[in-house]
Amino acid sequence: STQSTWGHLLSVYFFFVMAPKSKERRDVKPRKIDSRPLWRRAAAWCVHLYTALGLPIDYYAALVLFGQAPTYGLSIFDAFVWLNILAVFVDATDGTMARAINVSVYAPFNGAELDNIVDFLTFSFLPALAVPALKVCNDFVYDYSIAVMILISSGYQFCQTSAKTSESFVGFPSYWNILFYYVYLFKPTKDIAFLCFAICAILSFIPVHFIYPTKTRPLRWVTIVSSLVWAALLVIPLLYPNDQQLGHNCLLASLGFVVYYVVASLYLWLTGKI
């Protein structure tokens, strides 16, 4: 009969379709409650947010270069450099915070990749943008060529799996913002400026090891203390823009650390210590 036929169909449907699902529901394990402290997870995500602050800082610096953001009485160069210093400060401090909070455990997120993006913008892309924007060589062909060298060599460096070891940088460590700062203030001829950038670009492809200030164990404290003095000497011209002689003398004095950094890096590399 029709009723018995429908009864058989419902039995088959339940046996093959509904019954396995019911069994699956019984076998589902209860969801495990995250036992990690909420405040530690919140703190870890705050560290990632802190790293990401480099992005709006760099964006504002780009707007400053094109006169699309207020500089609050500062020259475009000074405002750009102060913003770059702020971005570098964030970059220099977020790693310590990340290790203290142990972000890889409490906030599963690729913070290292975010850090690399911010670093590329801060140390490479923005200096490359600033060279023609502020007419470092006052010659578009030279300025554009320098910008292209920065971008290509930095692209290579940032994509290298061996760009750094546990104690050193391998190849020129993309300090393009520092080189830009020196060249802009010293104002060498366009040929000398081009040569300085070209040498650093070439060194990006050569596996010479350079000191990683916070990680290279030999001469660590000498490097850290002298780098703080060097940073102070670089800031003085920005604090006293009207005293050109003072600024020039501070820049000259700061070159002592540059010489130390290069010589010490070569010595440690050639002796196999880094």
Secondary structure by P-SEA (a helix, b strand, c coil): caaaaaaaaaaaaaaccaaaaaaaaaaccccccccccaaaaaaaaaaaaaaaaaaaaaaaaaaaaacccccccccaaaaaaaaaaaaaaaaacaaaaaaaaccccccccaaaaaaaaaaaaaccaaaaaaaccccccccaaaaaaaaaaaaaaaaaaaacccccccccccccccaaaaaaaaaaaacccaaaaaaaaaaaaaaaaccbbbbcccccccaaaaaaaaaaaaaaaaacccccccaaaaaaaaaaaaaaaaaaaaaaaaaaaaaccc
